[in-house]
Amino acid sequence: AELPTDASPLTRYRLLKTMKRSTIMDKARSYYYANILSGVKTHERNIVGNIANIASNLAVHPMAAGIDAAASAVRGTPRTIRLEGMSGQAAGALAGLSRGATDFVFTLRNGKNPFNIPGRLLDASDTFFRSIAKNMEQYGMAHTAAKNKGLTGKAFLDEVALLRSATTPEGIDIRDAAQLFARRTVFQEEPGPVIRNIQALSRVFPPFAFVVPFIRTPANILRQGIEFSPLGVAMPAAGIQPWRVAS
């Protein structure tokens, strides 16, 4: 109610910061986290992990397209992955670079607490790579969806642009799926019930956060690693790419 209706996200963010003061426990945890995350290797591994995840998604795309072509022919369902969609993914990755760089700088600039600089740098890095992954997937999925409709030439380009704008139900589905894909790329997807319960324990009993300071990212890395291993066949999501939607 204190904000004008046209308030920018940054204005809202600054107001929210004034509405909650840090407790002594919050400050102690901030200092503790800053020390844990301040090592150069931590940031190197985060960057390498994000790059490797994006690269692996591109590397398996041709094989995934072949499997999808065979599965679609057998089931009589629309294609969800096409080999030619890689050109759209490349264009999306380039578009994501510009937006990601802007978001990277924004994340680093908006924060004055010196103890959260290491964490803010990790967030900025994830934001950068998340932008690349989101645009890459959104462009690729829009390309596939337009191809499924048999469009060519200007009609094809117009349809791809419309889907990317996320102003139609189909475009919104693609945008949401691309956002989920992007979160998975930087290992920030929503955790399962076990991890959520552990996180809840940290909120109810703050000192527990000093025993298990980070849980979601390591748990997501472990789960994605298992999904790509032979053990993945026993997992509920085995053989399914949940970020894909039918076109």
VENCOR-V261370 format. One record per helix or strand. SS is the DSSP state (helix for helix, strand for strand). FROM is the first residue (numbers start at 1). LEN is the number of residues. If there is no record, write none. Layout:
<<SS & FROM & LEN> <SS & FROM & LEN>>
This chain:
<<helix & 9 & 10> <helix & 24 & 14> <helix & 40 & 20> <helix & 61 & 15> <helix & 85 & 25> <helix & 114 & 35> <helix & 153 & 12> <helix & 169 & 17> <helix & 193 & 12> <helix & 208 & 4> <helix & 216 & 12> <helix & 230 & 5>>
